[in-house]
Amino acid sequence: MDARTQLRRPLREEVESRSGYTRTAQNEIYSQFKRLPNPDLVMYVFPHLTGTDPAPVPGYSTIFPFYQRVQYAMPGERTEDF
């Protein structure tokens, strides 16, 4: 029994050594399927009046993604040039 207790390591050391990397489904997907770039289009909407009883709306900026959907590269496809 004494030999067993000497060979056992505390749980804290084991958890701390594995805290740098945890294998999850999300990590696996993102490492295999890289996201392709989807540039943002920034548009400025000028101040205007809106509604049946014209109410002033101040100017503001809004962002639209260039493509409607996020595209992913297949495993092994080159994405470094993007």
Secondary structure, DSSP 4 states (H G I P E B T S, - for coil): -HHHHHHPPPHHHHHHHHTT----HHHHHHHHSPBPP--EEEEEEPPEEETTTTEEE--EEEEEESSSS--BPPTT---TT-
